[in-house]
Amino acid sequence: MKNLSFGIMAGLALASSAFAGHEVSGKSYKDGPVSPCFNDREFQVDVFGSWIDSKSAGSGFGGGIGVTYFFQRYIGFGVDGNLSDVSNGLWTTSASLIGRYPIELSGICLSPYALAGGGVQADGTTSGTWHAGGGIEWRATPSFGLFTEGRYVWTASATSEENVRISVGARFVF
């Protein structure tokens, strides 16, 4: 009797595995919504290296950090600081209004952007600045991206030098 019970149990176990993996009729399953690479509202922290070319003070390398908040999908406000070895050391602090156009096609997440704003530049003398430029960002994940940008900086003082800044860095999104 014990062998018969064991045989029936083994047969039921094997028979039940034959039904595993079959679809339940009338049911369809869909993947969940895909999260966008660029959110409508997001806070960003940037870390970057830079190269600055000044008309008469020469050129040099530097780096900096920045923070940006996008209060709409296409418009944001950012602040950054950069220190370079141009002349006796050039420190710039600037604020920018940023307009971007996110492109999300077939898993590619790019966002060209333009920026304009003002700030302060110090290299022994301090002067006000205006700048305009643009760049492009590639999002590897919704919370991490790489970017490059260029900007032209005009100074409000005749003693400070106008310059061009090229930056390349990493962007952390929260």
Secondary structure, 3 states (H helix, E strand, C coil): CHHHHHHHHHHHHHHHHCCCCCCCCCCCCCCCCCCCCCCCCEEEEEEEEEEEEECCCEEEEEEEEEEEEECCCCEEEEEEEEEECCCCCEEEEEEEEEEECCEEECCEEEEEEEEEEEEEEECCCEEEEEEEEEEEEEEEECCEEEEEEEEEEEECCCCCCCEEEEEEEEEEEC
